[in-house]
């Protein structure tokens, strides 16, 4: 027998001992493949098998990819597998996807609407051990993709409160520490994404593979195109011996399925035409149920929401009709409508009234939308994989689908998820296929019940976002929980955009102004935060937000009058805020004393990090390092540890050591790289230093972002290199971009802020940029702070005194001195 057909069956099931014995007894050659612990395990055997038999949710089976049916006897299963196990090895798309994922971290599966992209992706996901599922995102504008992916990934992984960059780092490190293999499924990526955006969804771990689907997204990585069905499978789906029609419609499964329902008259050869012919013959309740998808997100609709938003009469029959036509699937979380069918229904019959749908979604979000659901009449007619009979013998995925129609728990309560962690195909439908609900990974921070609640709420937020643009009456109410979710998951920029939309309606309350100010503060928009905080009359948090905004602008006296002078912090969060205010004023010892009572017990990462910053600023470098080492996956904590090591070690040596131990893109390595660049500068090699620092700056910007303090530090060092090359105008340009962010993050008297202020004044004076009065004012203010601030080094104090003298030289003399420098030492 050829190596290409060594096995009749590739069996992948969590509990398939009896199935394997029956298949072997029936004369079939079986390879038992457990869910992949390693992406390379089973690759050759998968390629050399004729049939794949796995624990698939309903709707995912094909001619060569077979599902284990709980209602089927073992002899019946053996005969079905034997009938399929002929010819060459099947499932070429799965083999191609697997080969690509063995070779690289990410693969994009692409094809037109309804062609079966998600089906193929979900079939492959059933082979993986652990799967994190996100999406669909195809209905979003490209600018909204990353914020929504961030929200979906955090929900799928069972964690919260982390910005996307830190979330990716934490998940990757925990997967590596656990020694697991994880598949990240990103469904329905929108077209038109800017270059490089999709790289932001790939987790930085060799143990995580990413499988994306899209109709038309482009990216430079591996892409697998999904063709139509093969002739044999197309004929089976059509139910007619018409090979020319299968070829004419390119084997499009939706066209074939819809045409099989409507065989009279001319046969349509496009999917929309075929779907339209079926829609006009559907019952009114089923058509109205399908139209809900035109105003909701392409995600599962909770059955209570669907019932409340449509006619209750005949609801179960309408659900059954949609499922039987292949226009919907029943899942553990509700009803999933097929995207292409929804598009055709909307074009043919228009959208339903959005107000009623919005009220149903808001009722679910606020706790009143999940009542008793009875669907025995629907389930009994759905056939394979959906009958309530023998539920105890079905897969957990099928049992949850049945439970969803029998009973849907109250909003906020945990749905019945028995067996979800063990079953790799826990159902949450997508398109005409089924999609697994996010499993509860060991890497998550949320307990199981909280994770279930978060997953249900995330689903409703998908629908709230879609409705907000269609329902002015309830727009503000729909947007508020969405903004709160983005803020809670560490994405204040996305939350800020939503709050801006809320404020623009004219219906904003004091709480809305305070919430907007809070996220603006997190984005570094101090002036906007201060303005909105002052409009939040009566909000208890408005005063502290205003004080923090004033601190960010360096107006400490007004901040004290506004809040700090009269407030005595008690809770850990209050102590953390007050400690930061003292650190910004250059009083780290007061901050340390304020924080230490809150360190007993389980202190938050934010409080622990603030404690570490103050220890380092107070000169307690080793203690700061030890405290920071207890914070997981935090670039700021890594920066503190590196700074502490650099006190006693050579920067170039540390850079090499860190790169070997933590990777070239870790915050430790990048911190050492900045210091190594400054050391080159100190040794008189400004060009070499500038080249090295510019490379480090690009990496810091890509990995940590523009607003990270290490980015400010490397740009300051680059400015020093330009000054050594007498390019004072370029130095000033760089320092202008970091002066205010450093003032906000570090405070007026922090050594790095003082040095930036002094160097900017000198660069403006020597480069002739703007009036000399501004340069003098910058230097004088910085020198005054350097004289009065505690802990300023003698070298920095001397630099401040010298800078005051330089900027007081007569302006013509300063300009002439700069011109003379250019003549004697021209730039290369």
C-alpha positions in Angstrom: 0.0 0.0 0.0 1.3 3.5 -0.8 2.5 5.7 2.0 -0.1 8.2 0.9 -2.9 5.8 2.0 -1.5 4.0 5.0 -4.7 4.6 7.1 -8.4 4.4 6.4 -9.3 6.5 9.4 -7.7 9.2 11.4 -9.6 9.0 14.7 -9.5 12.1 16.9 -11.9 11.8 19.9 -11.6 12.4 23.6 -13.2 9.0 24.4 -13.0 6.7 21.4 -11.8 3.4 22.8 -14.9 1.5 21.8 -15.0 3.2 18.4 -11.4 2.3 17.7 -12.0 -1.3 18.6 -15.1 -1.5 16.4 -13.3 0.1 13.4 -10.4 -2.3 13.7 -12.7 -5.3 14.1 -14.4 -4.1 10.8 -11.1 -4.4 9.0 -10.3 -0.7 8.9 -6.8 0.7 9.5 -7.0 3.3 12.3 -4.6 5.9 13.5 -5.6 7.1 16.9 -4.7 10.8 17.1 -5.4 12.5 20.4 -5.9 16.3 20.2 -2.6 17.7 19.2 -0.2 18.4 22.1 2.3 19.3 19.5 1.5 20.8 16.1 3.9 18.4 14.4 2.5 15.3 16.0 0.3 13.4 13.6 1.1 15.5 10.6 2.2 12.6 8.4 -0.6 10.4 9.6 -3.2 13.0 8.9 -1.9 13.4 5.4 -1.9 9.6 4.9 -5.5 9.0 6.0 -8.6 8.6 3.8 -11.2 9.7 6.4 -11.1 11.9 9.5 -13.5 10.8 12.3 -13.8 13.3 15.2 -16.0 14.8 17.9 -17.5 17.5 15.6 -20.4 19.7 16.5 -23.5 19.3 14.2 -23.1 20.8 10.8 -19.4 20.4 10.4 -19.3 17.0 8.8 -18.4 16.4 5.1 -17.8 13.4 2.8 -14.3 12.8 4.2 -14.6 14.6 7.6 -17.1 12.5 9.7 -18.7 13.3 13.0 -19.2 10.7 15.7 -23.0 10.6 16.2 -24.2 9.7 19.7 -27.4 8.2 18.4 -25.6 5.9 16.0 -24.8 2.3 16.9 -21.2 1.0 16.4 -22.1 -1.3 13.4 -23.8 1.7 11.7 -20.8 3.9 12.4 -18.4 1.3 11.0 -20.4 0.9 7.8 -20.6 4.7 7.3 -16.9 5.1 7.8 -16.2 2.1 5.4 -18.4 3.7 2.7 -16.4 7.0 3.0 -13.0 5.4 3.2 -12.3 4.9 -0.5 -10.1 6.5 -3.1 -7.2 8.8 -2.2 -6.8 10.5 1.2 -9.4 13.1 1.8 -9.7 16.5 3.5 -6.9 18.3 1.5 -7.7 21.7 3.0 -7.2 20.4 6.6 -3.9 18.8 5.5 -2.8 22.1 3.9 -3.7 24.1 6.9 -1.9 21.7 9.2 1.2 21.7 7.1 1.3 25.5 7.1 0.7 25.7 10.9 3.5 23.2 11.5 5.8 25.5 9.5 4.7 28.9 10.9 2.7 30.6 13.6 -0.3 31.9 11.6 -2.4 31.0 8.6 -5.2 32.9 6.9 -8.1 30.9 5.4 -9.8 33.0 2.7 -12.8 32.6 0.5 -16.2 34.1 -0.5 -19.2 34.3 1.8 -20.8 31.0 2.5 -18.0 28.9 1.0 -17.2 27.1 4.2 -14.2 29.0 5.7 -15.4 28.7 9.3 -16.4 25.1 8.7 -12.9 24.2 7.7 -11.4 26.2 10.5 -13.7 24.6 13.1 -12.9 21.1 11.7 -9.3 21.8 12.2 -9.9 23.3 15.7 -11.4 20.0 16.7 -8.0 18.4 16.2 -6.3 20.9 18.5 -6.1 20.4 22.3 -7.0 23.9 23.5 -8.7 26.6 21.4 -9.3 30.3 22.1 -12.1 31.5 19.8 -12.7 35.1 18.8 -14.9 36.8 16.3 -16.7 37.2 14.0 -15.3 40.6 13.1 -16.3 41.0 9.4 -19.0 43.5 10.1 -16.7 46.0 11.7 -14.9 49.0 10.3 -11.1 48.2 10.1 -10.4 50.8 12.8 -12.6 48.9 15.2 -11.0 45.5 14.7 -8.2 45.6 17.2 -10.3 47.0 20.1 -12.9 44.3 19.5 -10.3 41.6 19.1 -8.8 42.8 22.4 -12.2 42.4 24.1 -12.8 39.0 22.6 -9.4 37.6 23.4 -9.6 38.7 27.0 -13.1 37.1 27.3 -12.0 33.9 25.6 -8.9 33.5 27.8 -10.8 34.4 31.0 -8.9 37.5 32.0 -9.4 41.2 32.3 -7.8 44.5 33.0 -4.8 44.3 30.7 -4.0 46.4 27.7 -3.7 44.3 24.5 0.1 44.3 24.4 0.4 43.1 28.0 -2.5 40.6 27.5 -0.6 39.0 24.6 2.6 38.9 26.7 0.8 37.3 29.7 -1.1 34.7 27.7 2.1 33.8 25.7 4.2 33.4 28.9 1.5 31.4 30.7 1.1 29.0 27.7 4.9 28.6 27.6 5.1 28.0 31.3 2.3 25.4 31.2 3.9 23.6 28.2 0.6 23.6 26.3 -0.2 24.0 22.7 -3.0 26.5 21.9 -4.8 27.3 18.7 -6.1 30.9 18.5 -9.0 31.1 16.1 -9.8 34.6 14.7 -13.0 34.4 12.7 -14.1 36.7 9.8 -11.3 39.3 9.8 -12.6 42.5 8.0 -11.1 43.5 4.7 -9.1 46.8 4.4 -7.0 46.5 7.5 -3.8 48.6 7.5 -0.6 46.8 6.9 0.8 45.1 10.0 -2.5 45.1 12.0 -2.9 41.3 11.7 0.5 40.9 13.2 -0.9 42.3 16.4 -3.2 39.3 16.9 -0.4 36.7 16.8 0.7 35.9 20.3 4.5 36.0 20.8 4.9 32.3 21.6 6.0 29.3 19.5 3.5 27.2 21.3 0.5 29.2 20.0 -0.7 29.0 16.5 -3.2 31.5 15.0 -5.8 30.5 12.4 -7.7 33.4 10.8 -10.6 33.4 8.4 -11.7 36.2 6.1 -13.6 37.0 2.9 -11.0 39.3 1.5 -8.3 40.3 4.0 -4.7 40.5 2.8 -1.6 39.9 4.6 2.0 38.8 3.8 1.8 35.5 5.6 0.6 32.1 4.5 -2.9 32.0 2.9 -5.1 29.0 2.1 -7.9 29.7 -0.4 -11.1 27.7 0.2 -12.5 26.3 -3.1 -16.1 25.1 -3.7 -17.1 21.5 -3.0 -15.8 18.7 -5.1 -18.1 17.2 -7.7 -19.1 14.1 -5.6 -19.9 16.1 -2.5 -21.7 18.8 -4.5 -23.9 16.2 -6.2 -24.7 14.7 -2.8 -25.7 18.1 -1.4 -27.7 19.0 -4.5 -29.6 15.7 -4.6 -29.7 15.7 -8.4 -27.4 14.1 -11.0 -26.5 17.5 -12.5 -22.7 17.8 -12.7 -22.9 20.8 -15.0 -24.8 22.8 -12.4 -22.3 21.9 -9.7 -19.5 23.1 -12.0 -21.5 26.3 -13.0 -21.9 27.4 -9.4 -18.3 26.5 -8.5 -19.5 24.0 -5.9 -20.8 26.8 -3.6 -22.4 25.0 -0.7 -25.1 27.6 0.0 -26.1 27.6 -3.7 -26.4 23.9 -3.8 -28.2 23.6 -0.5 -30.8 26.3 -1.4 -31.3 24.9 -4.9 -31.9 21.5 -3.4 -34.8 23.1 -1.5 -36.2 24.7 -4.6 -36.1 22.4 -7.6 -38.9 23.8 -9.7 -38.2 26.1 -12.6 -34.8 27.5 -13.6 -31.9 26.6 -11.3 -30.0 29.7 -10.0 -26.3 29.5 -10.3 -25.4 32.1 -7.6 -25.8 31.7 -3.8 -27.8 35.0 -3.3 -30.2 34.0 -6.1 -30.7 30.5 -4.7 -31.3 31.9 -1.2 -33.8 34.4 -2.4 -35.9 31.7 -4.1 -36.1 29.9 -0.7 -36.8 33.1 1.3 -39.9 34.0 -0.6 -41.4 30.6 0.3 -40.5 30.7 4.0 -43.0 31.2 6.7 -43.4 34.8 7.9 -42.2 34.1 11.5 -39.0 32.4 10.2 -38.3 35.2 7.8 -38.8 37.8 10.5 -36.5 35.8 12.8 -33.8 35.8 10.0 -34.2 39.6 9.5 -33.1 40.2 13.1 -29.6 39.5 11.9 -29.7 42.6 9.8 -29.6 44.9 12.9 -27.6 42.6 15.2 -24.0 41.5 15.1 -23.1 38.2 13.3 -22.9 36.4 16.6 -25.2 33.9 18.4 -28.4 35.5 19.5 -29.6 34.4 23.0 -33.0 32.7 22.6 -34.7 35.0 25.1 -33.5 38.0 23.1 -34.6 36.5 19.8 -38.0 35.6 21.3 -38.5 39.1 22.8 -37.5 40.8 19.6 -39.8 38.8 17.3 -43.3 37.4 17.4 -43.6 34.8 20.2 -46.2 32.9 18.2 -44.6 30.1 16.4 -41.2 30.9 17.7 -40.1 27.3 18.1 -41.4 26.4 14.6 -39.6 29.3 13.1 -36.3 28.3 14.7 -36.8 24.7 13.4 -37.5 26.0 9.9 -34.3 28.1 9.8 -32.2 25.3 11.1 -33.6 22.7 8.7 -32.9 25.1 5.8 -29.3 25.6 6.8 -29.9 29.3 7.5 -29.3 29.0 11.3 -27.7 26.7 13.9 -28.7 26.1 17.5 -25.9 26.4 19.9 -25.3 26.4 23.6 -25.5 30.2 23.6 -28.4 30.8 21.3 -29.3 31.0 17.6 -26.6 31.6 15.1 -27.9 33.0 11.7 -26.0 32.3 8.5 -24.4 35.5 7.3 -25.1 35.3 3.6 -28.7 34.4 4.2 -29.1 37.5 6.5 -27.6 39.7 3.8 -30.0 38.4 1.2 -33.0 38.8 3.6 -32.0 42.3 4.4 -31.7 43.2 0.7 -35.0 41.6 -0.2 -37.2 42.5 2.8 -35.3 45.3 4.7 -34.5 45.7 8.3 -36.9 45.2 11.2 -37.6 48.1 13.7 -34.5 48.4 15.8 -36.2 49.8 18.9 -37.8 46.6 19.9 -34.6 44.6 19.3 -32.6 47.2 21.3 -35.0 46.9 24.2 -34.6 43.1 24.2 -30.8 43.4 24.2 -30.8 46.0 27.0 -33.2 43.9 29.0 -30.7 41.0 28.8 -27.7 43.3 29.7 -29.5 44.8 32.7 -30.7 41.4 34.1 -34.2 41.1 32.9 -33.9 39.2 29.6 -33.4 35.6 30.4 -36.5 33.7 31.3 -37.7 30.1 30.9 -37.3 28.7 27.4 -39.1 25.7 26.2 -38.2 24.2 22.9 -39.1 20.5 22.9 -41.2 20.9 19.7 -38.2 22.4 17.9 -35.6 19.9 19.1 -37.7 16.9 18.3 -37.8 17.9 14.6 -34.2 18.9 14.1 -32.8 15.5 13.5 -29.2 14.5 13.8 -27.3 16.0 16.7 -30.2 18.1 18.0 -32.9 15.7 19.3 -33.6 15.9 23.0 -33.9 12.2 23.1 -30.9 10.4 24.6 -29.4 13.7 25.6 -27.4 12.0 28.3 -25.6 10.0 25.7 -24.8 13.0 23.4 -21.7 15.0 23.4 -21.5 17.9 25.9 -21.8 20.3 22.9 -25.1 18.7 21.8 -26.4 18.6 25.3 -25.8 22.3 25.8 -27.6 23.0 22.5 -30.6 21.1 23.8 -30.4 22.8 27.2 -30.4 26.2 25.5 -33.9 25.6 24.1 -35.3 23.9 27.3 -34.0 26.6 29.7 -31.9 29.7 29.5 -30.6 31.0 32.8 -31.3 34.4 34.2 -29.0 37.2 33.0 -25.8 37.2 35.0 -26.2 33.6 36.1 -23.9 30.9 34.8 -25.4 28.7 32.0 -25.1 25.0 32.3 -21.6 24.3 31.0 -21.0 20.8 32.2 -18.1 19.2 30.4 -17.1 22.4 28.6 -13.5 22.3 29.7 -13.1 18.7 28.5 -14.9 19.0 25.3 -12.8 20.7 22.5 -15.9 21.3 20.4 -18.1 23.2 22.9 -20.6 24.9 20.7 -21.2 28.5 20.0 -22.4 28.7 16.4 -20.9 30.8 13.6 -22.4 31.1 10.1 -24.1 27.9 9.1 -21.5 26.0 11.2 -21.0 25.6 14.9 -18.3 27.4 16.7 -16.9 26.4 20.1 -17.5 28.6 23.1 -14.3 29.9 24.7 -12.9 27.1 26.9 -11.9 28.0 30.4 -8.1 27.9 30.2 -5.8 27.4 33.2 -4.1 30.6 32.1 -7.2 32.7 32.9 -7.6 35.0 35.9 -11.4 34.7 36.2 -13.1 31.8 38.1 -15.3 29.6 35.9 -18.6 31.2 36.9 -17.3 34.7 36.2 -15.8 33.5 32.9 -19.2 32.2 31.8 -20.9 35.4 32.8 -18.3 37.5 31.0 -18.7 35.3 27.8 -22.5 35.9 27.8 -22.1 39.6 28.4 -19.5 39.9 25.6 -22.0 38.3 23.3 -24.6 40.8 24.2 -22.2 43.7 23.8 -21.5 42.6 20.2 -25.2 43.1 19.6 -25.4 46.4 21.5 -22.6 47.8 19.4 -24.4 46.9 16.1 -27.7 48.3 17.4 -26.2 51.6 18.6 -25.8 53.0 15.1 -29.4 52.0 14.1 -31.4 53.0 17.2 -31.0 56.7 18.2 -33.6 56.2 20.9 -31.5 53.8 22.9 -28.0 54.8 21.6 -26.6 56.1 24.8 -27.9 53.2 26.9 -26.4 50.7 24.4 -23.0 52.5 24.3 -22.5 52.8 28.1 -21.8 49.1 28.9 -19.6 48.8 25.8 -17.4 51.7 26.9 -17.2 50.2 30.4 -16.1 46.9 28.9 -13.3 48.4 26.9 -12.1 50.4 30.0 -12.2 47.3 32.2 -10.2 45.3 29.6 -7.4 48.0 29.6 -8.3 49.8 26.3 -9.0 53.4 27.4 -8.6 54.7 23.8 -11.5 52.6 22.5 -13.6 53.5 25.6 -12.7 57.2 24.9 -14.1 57.1 21.4 -17.4 55.6 22.7 -17.6 58.2 25.4 -17.1 60.9 22.9 -20.1 59.6 21.0 -22.1 59.6 24.2 -21.2 63.2 25.0 -22.1 64.3 21.5 -25.7 63.2 21.9 -26.6 65.9 24.3 -28.0 63.2 26.7 -24.9 62.8 28.9 -25.2 62.8 32.6 -22.6 63.7 35.3 -21.6 60.1 35.4 -21.0 60.1 31.7 -18.7 63.2 32.0 -16.8 61.6 34.8 -16.4 58.4 32.9 -15.2 60.3 29.8 -12.7 62.2 32.0 -11.4 59.0 33.6 -10.5 57.4 30.2 -9.1 60.6 28.8 -6.8 60.8 31.8 -5.7 57.2 31.1 -4.9 58.3 27.5 -2.8 61.3 28.6 -5.4 63.9 27.5 -5.1 66.0 30.7 -6.7 69.1 29.4 -9.8 67.3 28.1 -10.0 65.2 31.3 -9.9 68.3 33.4 -12.6 70.0 31.4 -15.0 67.1 31.5 -14.3 66.4 35.2 -15.3 70.0 36.0 -18.6 69.4 34.1 -19.3 66.2 36.1 -21.2 68.1 38.8 -22.1 65.9 41.7 -20.0 62.9 40.6 -18.0 61.6 43.6 -14.9 60.9 41.5 -14.8 64.2 39.6 -12.6 65.9 42.1 -9.9 63.2 42.1 -9.9 63.0 38.3 -9.5 66.8 38.1 -6.6 66.7 40.6 -4.9 63.9 38.6 -5.3 65.9 35.4 -3.8 69.0 37.1 -0.9 66.8 38.3 -0.3 65.7 34.7 0.0 69.3 33.7 2.5 70.0 36.5 0.1 72.3 38.4 0.6 70.7 41.8 -0.6 73.6 43.9 -4.0 73.7 42.2 -4.3 69.9 42.4 -3.7 70.0 46.1 -6.4 72.6 46.6 -8.8 70.6 44.4 -8.5 67.3 46.2 -5.2 66.1 47.7 -5.0 68.6 50.6 -8.4 67.6 52.0 -8.5 63.8 51.2 -7.2 61.1 53.5 -6.8 57.8 51.5 -8.0 54.6 53.1 -8.4 51.9 50.5 -5.6 50.4 48.4 -6.7 52.1 45.3 -6.9 55.5 47.0 -3.5 55.0 48.5 -2.1 54.2 45.1 -3.4 57.4 43.6 -2.2 59.5 46.5 1.2 57.8 46.4 1.6 58.7 42.7 0.7 62.3 43.5 3.6 62.4 46.0 6.0 60.6 43.6 5.3 63.2 41.0 6.2 65.9 43.5 9.5 64.2 44.2 8.5 62.9 47.6 8.9 59.1 47.2 9.5 58.4 51.0 6.1 59.8 51.8 4.6 57.6 49.1 6.4 54.5 50.4 5.0 55.1 53.9 1.5 55.6 52.4 1.6 52.4 50.4 3.2 49.9 52.9 0.0 49.4 55.0 -1.8 48.3 51.8 0.9 45.7 50.9 -0.3 43.1 53.3 -2.5 40.6 51.7 -3.2 40.6 47.9 -2.1 43.9 46.6 -3.0 44.8 43.0 -0.3 44.9 40.4 -0.9 48.7 40.0 -0.2 49.3 43.8 2.8 47.0 43.8 4.3 48.7 40.7 3.8 52.1 42.3 5.6 50.9 45.4 8.5 49.7 43.2 8.7 53.0 41.3 8.9 54.9 44.6 11.5 52.6 46.1 13.7 53.1 43.0 13.3 56.9 43.0 14.2 56.8 46.7 17.5 55.1 45.8 16.5 51.7 47.2 17.4 49.9 43.9 17.6 46.3 45.1 14.4 46.5 47.0 12.7 48.0 44.0 14.1 45.2 41.9 12.8 42.5 44.3 9.3 44.0 44.4 9.1 44.5 40.6 10.1 40.8 40.1 6.8 39.8 41.7 4.8 41.4 38.9 4.1 39.1 36.0 4.4 40.1 32.3 4.7 43.8 33.0 7.2 45.9 30.8 7.4 48.6 33.5 8.4 46.0 36.1 11.0 44.6 33.8 12.3 48.2 33.2 12.7 48.7 37.0 14.6 45.4 37.3 16.9 46.3 34.4 17.6 49.8 35.8 18.5 48.2 39.1 20.9 45.8 37.4 22.5 48.7 35.4 23.5 50.4 38.6 26.2 47.8 39.1 26.8 46.2 35.7 28.0 47.3 32.2 25.2 48.1 29.8 26.6 46.3 26.8 27.2 43.1 28.9 23.7 43.2 30.3 22.2 43.7 26.9 23.8 40.5 25.6 22.9 38.6 28.7 19.3 39.8 28.6 18.9 39.1 24.9 20.0 35.5 25.5 17.8 35.0 28.5 14.7 37.0 27.6 14.9 37.7 23.9 15.9 40.8 22.0 12.5 42.4 22.3 12.0 42.1 26.0 11.8 45.3 28.1 14.9 44.3 30.0 17.0 44.0 26.8 15.6 47.2 25.3 16.4 49.1 28.5 20.0 47.9 28.5 20.2 48.8 24.8 19.3 52.4 25.5 22.0 52.6 28.2 24.5 50.9 25.9 23.7 53.6 23.2 24.3 56.4 25.7 27.6 54.7 26.7 28.7 54.8 23.1 27.9 58.5 23.0 29.9 59.1 26.2 32.9 57.4 24.6 32.8 59.9 21.7 31.0 57.9 19.0 27.8 59.9 18.2 27.2 58.4 14.8 27.5 54.8 16.0 25.3 55.7 19.0 22.7 57.3 16.9 22.5 54.3 14.5 22.1 51.9 17.5 19.6 54.1 19.3 17.5 54.5 16.2 17.2 50.8 15.7 16.3 50.4 19.4 13.7 53.2 19.1 12.0 51.4 16.2 11.8 48.2 18.3 10.6 50.0 21.4 7.9 51.8 19.4 6.7 48.6 17.9 6.8 46.4 21.0 5.9 48.9 23.8 4.3 51.8 21.9 4.9 55.6 21.6 3.7 56.4 25.1 5.9 54.1 27.0 8.6 55.8 29.2 11.3 53.8 27.6 10.4 55.3 24.3 10.8 58.7 25.8 14.1 57.7 27.2 15.5 56.4 23.9 14.3 59.6 22.1 16.1 61.7 24.6 19.3 59.7 24.1 18.9 60.2 20.3 18.6 63.9 20.9 21.9 63.9 22.8 23.5 62.2 19.8 22.1 64.8 17.4 23.5 67.5 19.8 26.9 66.0 19.6 26.6 66.2 15.8 25.5 69.9 16.3 22.0 69.1 14.8 20.3 71.1 17.5 17.2 71.6 15.5 16.7 67.9 15.2 17.4 67.5 18.9 14.7 70.0 19.7 12.2 68.2 17.5 12.7 65.0 19.4 12.6 66.6 22.9 9.4 68.5 22.1 7.6 65.2 21.6 8.6 63.8 25.1 8.6 66.8 27.4 4.9 66.8 28.3 4.5 63.0 28.5 7.5 62.8 30.9 6.0 65.6 32.9 2.8 63.6 33.2 4.4 60.2 33.9 7.4 61.2 36.0 6.8 64.6 37.5 8.5 68.0 37.2 11.5 67.1 39.3 12.3 63.6 38.1 15.9 63.5 36.8 14.8 62.4 33.3 12.2 65.2 33.1 14.7 67.8 34.4 17.3 66.7 31.8 14.8 66.9 29.0 13.7 70.4 30.0 17.3 71.6 30.2 18.3 70.0 26.9 15.3 71.3 25.1 16.0 74.9 26.2 19.7 74.5 25.1 18.7 73.0 21.8 16.3 75.9 21.1 18.9 78.5 22.0 21.8 76.9 20.0 19.6 75.9 17.1 17.9 79.3 16.7 14.4 77.7 16.8 11.9 80.3 18.0 12.4 83.2 20.4 15.3 83.0 22.8 12.9 83.9 25.6 11.2 80.5 25.4 14.5 78.7 25.7 15.5 80.9 28.7 12.2 80.2 30.4 12.5 76.4 30.0 16.0 76.4 31.4 15.2 78.7 34.3 12.2 76.7 35.3 14.1 73.5 35.2 17.1 74.9 37.0 14.8 76.3 39.8 13.2 72.8 40.2 16.7 71.2 40.2 17.8 73.6 43.1 14.8 72.8 45.3 14.1 69.1 44.5 15.5 66.5 46.8 17.9 63.8 45.4 19.1 65.7 42.3 22.6 64.5 41.4 25.5 66.9 41.5 26.1 66.4 37.8 22.5 67.4 36.9 22.6 70.4 39.2 25.9 71.6 37.6 24.4 71.1 34.2 21.4 73.3 35.2 23.7 76.1 36.4 25.7 75.9 33.1 22.6 75.9 31.0 21.4 79.1 32.7 24.7 80.8 31.7 24.6 79.6 28.1 21.0 80.8 27.3 21.8 84.2 28.8 24.5 84.9 26.3 23.5 87.7 23.9 21.2 86.3 21.2 23.5 87.5 18.3 26.4 85.9 20.0 24.6 82.6 20.5 23.5 82.6 16.8 27.0 83.6 15.6 28.5 80.8 17.8 26.1 78.3 16.1 27.0 79.6 12.6 30.7 79.4 13.4 30.2 75.8 14.6 28.6 74.9 11.2 31.5 76.5 9.3 34.3 74.9 11.3 32.6 71.6 11.9 30.1 71.1 9.1 27.7 68.2 9.3 28.3 65.2 7.1 
